[in-house]
Amino acid sequence: METTQRKVTRPPTQYETLLIADPSFEKEQADQLVEKFNATLQRYGGKLLRSTDWGKRRLAYEIKKHQEGYYLLFEFEGTLDVAKKCESYLNLQSTVLRHMTVKRAPSKSQQPTP
């Protein structure tokens, strides 16, 4: 008797990364950071869905002696490994004050039907 294994294919997981950069950031520097983040994603098999520039905002508390920060939001899809590689990339950037990546809840169109 022959058994066949079916490979279950799931849609890629979606993640969001919010980062706070040095408040002296300019629009050109933000664009460069988006390009480098996208290149890192593509190198490891991820896909940038959207990047949103929130601009400079006041921080709730002081971070590294800064009271303001430049906010960027990245929405991407990929594996957990891709998300970890992007976190490692952001850890090495001296202009990034804080960053956080979270897994997005699947939308209704992505949920499997019973």
C-alpha positions in Angstrom: 0.0 0.0 0.0 1.4 3.3 -1.0 1.0 6.4 1.1 1.2 9.8 -0.3 2.0 12.9 1.7 0.2 16.1 0.9 2.1 19.2 1.5 -0.1 21.8 3.1 0.5 25.2 1.7 -0.5 28.1 3.9 -0.5 31.8 2.9 2.5 33.6 4.1 2.2 35.2 7.6 1.8 38.9 7.7 3.8 41.1 10.1 4.0 44.8 11.0 7.1 46.5 12.2 6.9 49.9 13.8 10.2 51.7 14.3 11.2 55.0 15.9 14.3 56.6 14.4 16.4 59.5 15.4 14.4 62.8 15.3 17.0 64.4 13.0 15.9 62.0 10.3 14.9 63.7 7.0 12.6 62.4 4.3 15.5 61.2 2.1 17.0 59.2 5.0 13.6 57.6 5.6 13.3 56.6 2.0 16.8 55.1 2.1 15.8 53.1 5.2 12.7 51.8 3.5 14.7 50.7 0.5 17.3 48.9 2.6 14.5 47.2 4.7 12.8 46.1 1.5 16.1 44.7 0.1 16.6 42.8 3.3 13.1 41.4 3.1 13.6 40.3 -0.5 17.0 38.8 0.2 15.3 36.4 2.7 12.2 35.7 0.7 9.8 38.3 2.2 7.6 40.8 0.5 7.0 44.4 1.6 3.3 45.1 1.3 3.2 48.7 2.4 5.4 51.3 4.2 3.9 54.3 5.9 5.8 57.4 6.9 4.3 58.8 10.1 6.9 61.6 10.3 8.2 63.2 13.4 6.1 62.8 16.6 6.5 63.5 20.3 7.5 60.4 22.4 5.5 59.4 25.4 8.8 59.1 27.3 12.4 59.9 26.6 14.4 57.4 24.6 18.2 57.8 24.5 17.8 61.5 25.5 15.3 62.2 22.7 11.8 63.6 23.3 10.8 63.2 19.6 11.2 60.4 17.1 10.7 59.7 13.4 8.1 57.0 13.0 7.9 54.4 10.1 5.5 51.5 9.8 6.3 48.5 7.6 3.7 45.8 6.7 5.2 42.7 5.1 4.7 39.0 4.6 7.0 36.2 5.0 8.1 33.4 7.4 9.1 33.8 11.0 12.7 33.5 9.9 12.3 36.5 7.6 10.9 38.5 10.5 13.8 37.6 12.7 16.3 38.6 10.0 14.7 42.0 9.6 14.7 42.5 13.4 18.5 41.7 13.3 19.0 44.2 10.6 17.2 46.9 12.5 19.2 46.1 15.7 22.4 47.1 13.8 21.1 50.5 12.6 22.4 53.2 14.9 19.7 55.7 13.8 16.9 53.4 15.0 15.9 54.1 18.6 13.3 51.4 19.0 11.5 48.9 16.9 8.9 46.2 17.4 7.5 43.5 15.0 4.2 41.9 15.6 2.3 39.2 13.7 -0.9 40.5 12.2 -4.2 38.7 12.7 -5.3 37.0 9.5 -8.1 38.8 7.6 -11.3 37.0 6.9 -10.3 36.3 3.3 -7.2 34.5 4.5 -8.9 32.3 7.2 -9.3 28.7 6.0 -12.9 27.5 5.5 -14.0 24.5 7.5 
